[in-house]
Every structure is written in structure tokens, then in C-alpha cells.
């Protein structure tokens, strides 16, 4: 995946607890890892920056975190929750 600056798609938002993505007539429950990633999707940070932040937070190799983020972002974009 490219080093995009992903953000939530128009009409999509996190609920108050940050555990669900709310879109027009749909809800997607997020696990803890997905919540951490989605919280960082502000349309300003690149995927590489998000991976670095989360690698430090979770004390994991950046390459491992990046691979997980790429899969999640591709899936959320395919479902219409994100804009790349």
C-alpha cells in the first residue's frame, strides 16, 4: 500500500467510546487494535507515521504494525469507511 494519508469517509465517524465506526445505515464494531489505528486516521498523518506511533506505543516492530495497518486500511476503504 502507498504511504497515503487516510481519513474517515464523509458521513463516517467514531462513536463516543471509539469502539464503533458509524456510517450511513451501518455500524462496524472495532477490536482494540482497529480502535488504536482508527483514532490516528486524521487525514494528516501518513500510514508510515501511524505505524511508527503505534509501534512505539505497543513496543512492536514497525514493519509488523505497518502490515496490520495496511490490511485494516484496505478493508475499511473497500467497505467505504475510509478515503485514501
Number of C-alpha atoms within 10 A of each C-alpha: 11 9 12 14 17 20 22 22 15 12 9 17 18 19 12 8 7 16 18 18 20 16 17 10 5 9 15 13 14 16 10 10 14 17 17 16 20 25 14 19 19 12 15 12 16 18 23 18 16 21 25 17 16 20 17 12 10 11 10 13 13 19 13 11 22 20 12 15 22 17 11 16 23 14 13 18 16 11 9 14 23 21 17 14
